[in-house]
């Protein structure tokens, strides 16, 4: 899924001191866990919630939410 973003995300955050938010194509708990490991600052999962691909209660139990 998001293999190449790891290095880019960390470089961008370090070089520019910015927050990174990912949007689009996030449709599973696995996607969220992968992004959590990449230390992104936020994700937008509107369509996945709308189409019932993600359960908000499960997300809150299993994913670190700041």
Buried (B, 14 or more C-beta within 10 A) or exposed (E): EBEEBEEEBEEEBEEEEEEBEBEEEBBEBEBBEBBBEBEBEEBEBEBBEEEEBBEEEEBEEEBEEE
